[in-house]
Amino acid sequence: MGHEPRFADPYRAVTPLKAEEPDWHRSYNDPESQLSRRLDVVKRRLDEALGALRMATPRILSLCAGDGRDVIPVLAARPPAEKGLALLVEKDPVLAQRATQEAVAAGLKTIHVRCGDAADPALYRDWLPVNILLLCGIFGNVSEEDITTTISAISALIASEGMVIWTRGRSQPDLRPRIRSWFTAAGLQEVSFDGDPEPFGVGVASVTKPDPATRLLPQRLFTFLD
Ligand SMILES: C[S@@+](CC[C@H](N)C(=O)[O-])C[C@H]1O[C@@H](n2cnc3c(N)ncnc32)[C@H](O)[C@@H]1O
């Protein structure tokens, strides 16, 4: 697959590498890295999801958002009336601060950043339900049980017709097929899945029938494994 970024990426150009930047994050400085290629797919799928929703002010929630380099450039590129409202939740203060700076630099007053524990729904209960939920960079870092817990909670996080964008690498065990089936089992409909030959997976699924019986959120969605 050719590498053709569709969105301006001010992060690569103007944000200096900081000494305190987490190690994993440095892969973003190489536009050909697996992480950068995955980012391009996430941005494309997010832009498509926003287009498909056709809402003036879609509400977006990104859990474990990093520095927001997926949501911020996509919203910045959208027409003024369709930028949407976004909440980014990230526990690393360096990344959360960079997200805030980049949102301000992009002139996006509708992006909010909360530095805290995204596994605790109490931190963003006031923002629910959302039209688009991003779970990017989570499913490769938590247990299978936490993945199923999180997927089961999605219908309590997303409004009817809303969409979730998720990622998971091919890393062994390759859980991508099972995760896709867990989404289906939870009543979501797969919209797209980008996987092989890439070593990552980017899935998009929609909530067609929110289930009021599942509207109770667990106290914790996941815990990152070290
Ligand atoms: C693999 S990175 C993905 C970041 C971003 N979504 C991306 O795709 O670039 C995982 C992120 O989750 C954050 N994180 C880990 N545990 C968290 C938690 N409990 N609450 C919020 N963020 C968390 C890490 O600091 C890191 O930025």
The ligand as an SDF file (V2000), in Angstrom:
LIG
                    3D

 27 29  0  0  0  0  0  0  0  0999 V2000
   -0.2300    2.9340   22.0410 C   0  0  0  0  0  0  0  0  0  0  0  0
   -0.5380    4.5400   22.6390 S   0  0  0  0  0  0  0  0  0  0  0  0
   -1.7870    5.1280   21.5140 C   0  0  0  0  0  0  0  0  0  0  0  0
   -1.9700    6.6150   21.5470 C   0  0  0  0  0  0  0  0  0  0  0  0
   -2.8650    7.1680   20.4510 C   0  0  0  0  0  0  0  0  0  0  0  0
   -4.2200    6.6640   20.5370 N   0  0  0  0  0  0  0  0  0  0  0  0
   -2.2760    6.8620   19.0990 C   0  0  0  0  0  0  0  0  0  0  0  0
   -2.8390    6.0380   18.3670 O   0  0  0  0  0  0  0  0  0  0  0  0
   -1.2370    7.4860   18.7690 O   0  0  0  0  0  0  0  0  0  0  0  0
   -1.4310    4.2560   24.1210 C   0  0  0  0  0  0  0  0  0  0  0  0
   -1.6800    5.5290   24.9020 C   0  0  0  0  0  0  0  0  0  0  0  0
   -2.4970    5.2370   26.0120 O   0  0  0  0  0  0  0  0  0  0  0  0
   -2.0820    6.0370   27.1090 C   0  0  0  0  0  0  0  0  0  0  0  0
   -2.6430    5.3870   28.3000 N   0  0  0  0  0  0  0  0  0  0  0  0
   -2.2780    4.2170   28.8720 C   0  0  0  0  0  0  0  0  0  0  0  0
   -3.1030    3.9320   29.9060 N   0  0  0  0  0  0  0  0  0  0  0  0
   -4.0010    4.9380   29.9660 C   0  0  0  0  0  0  0  0  0  0  0  0
   -5.1030    5.2140   30.7950 C   0  0  0  0  0  0  0  0  0  0  0  0
   -5.4600    4.3750   31.7830 N   0  0  0  0  0  0  0  0  0  0  0  0
   -5.8040    6.3520   30.5940 N   0  0  0  0  0  0  0  0  0  0  0  0
   -5.4540    7.2030   29.6050 C   0  0  0  0  0  0  0  0  0  0  0  0
   -4.4350    6.9970   28.7720 N   0  0  0  0  0  0  0  0  0  0  0  0
   -3.7080    5.8800   28.9560 C   0  0  0  0  0  0  0  0  0  0  0  0
   -0.5830    6.0500   26.9760 C   0  0  0  0  0  0  0  0  0  0  0  0
   -0.0140    7.1310   27.6860 O   0  0  0  0  0  0  0  0  0  0  0  0
   -0.4350    6.1810   25.4740 C   0  0  0  0  0  0  0  0  0  0  0  0
   -0.4070    7.5300   25.0860 O   0  0  0  0  0  0  0  0  0  0  0  0
  1  2  1  0
  2  3  1  0
  2 10  1  0
  3  4  1  0
  4  5  1  0
  5  6  1  0
  5  7  1  0
  7  8  2  0
  7  9  1  0
 10 11  1  0
 11 12  1  0
 11 26  1  0
 12 13  1  0
 13 14  1  0
 13 24  1  0
 14 15  1  0
 14 23  1  0
 15 16  2  0
 16 17  1  0
 17 18  1  0
 17 23  2  0
 18 19  1  0
 18 20  2  0
 20 21  1  0
 21 22  2  0
 22 23  1  0
 24 25  1  0
 24 26  1  0
 26 27  1  0
M  CHG  2   2   1   9  -1
M  END
$$$$
